[in-house]
């Protein structure tokens, strides 16, 4: 059994696109920031759209990442190291 991790990090700027489920009218094409992403709900991201105060929830296929924050230095260094058996 593996642990799921969010594919889109907190603080990433995203654009909403139409997925397999219908969206609210007027949400398609809007941009915002990811404010809620958890390993307990990897299929759901809370996005605060520009000009709004509350988060709306989207599936990963409904979001296009525009700009993601750089990972911390220790995470980047760990990715460069060889995996242990």
Protein Blocks (a to p, Z undefined) as FASTA:
>chain_A
ZZdddfbdghiacdddddfbdcdehkgopacddfbdcfklmmbccdddehiabdcdddfk
lpccfbdcdddfklmmmmmpccdZZ
